[in-house]
Amino acid sequence: MDRFDCEDILELLSGYIDDEIDSVMKQLLEQHFKECEQCLSLLHSLEKTIALSKEAHRRRTVPKKVVNRIYYEIRIRYKR
């Protein structure tokens, strides 16, 4: 496969982002991104979405009151 159309890109984009494709396919995709602003924009949007999702996950904390409650419930139930 020498060239990709945009539909091919959609099928391979996840593998590209997750670095699960071989170097030849990666080069072909990157060449397409240089020529196709629409696919490049989609790539950037997905990468940004993933980064924001990871950041939101990292910032989520469980309130101390909940942690303490769970800790004491476990101690009570399994203290035999």
Secondary structure, 3 states (H helix, E strand, C coil): CCCCCHHHHHHHHHHHHCCCCCHHHHHHHHHHHHHCHHHHHHHHHHHHHHHHHHHHHHHCCCCHHHHHHHHHHHHHHHCC
